[in-house]
Amino acid sequence: QVQLVESGGGLVQAGGSLTLSCAVSGISLSSTAVDWYRQAPGKQREFVAFITSSGNKDYAYFVKGRFTVSADKVKNTAYLRMNGLKPEDTGVYYCNARNCWGQGTQVTVAS
């Protein structure tokens, strides 16, 4: 059974940084990609970034150059490093692997 647990969210001032973690169990990151999504209040969940099992990465245009996705295969944990945070980055951030979702972690960016 695949399980994902996000952590690392919090309240940060605009321009600040946070690193989110996604601890994965039930499957190795050597065998699966991990996607990051976010959902702002009143909006649909949207794609943010992904990293494949071979390390290929891609980003939504609105985070490209500010966010970096990575994975530690020893810890079986994926990360989302977020720099230059903006108030519009506020939302619940989720990770996804093999169509399984974590519970999400709240990110709030104050202006």
Secondary structure by P-SEA (a helix, b strand, c coil): cbbbbbcbbbbbcccbbbbbbbbbcccccccbbbbbbbbcccccccccccccccccccccccccccbbbbbcccccbbbbbbcccccccccbbbbbcccccccbbbbbbcc
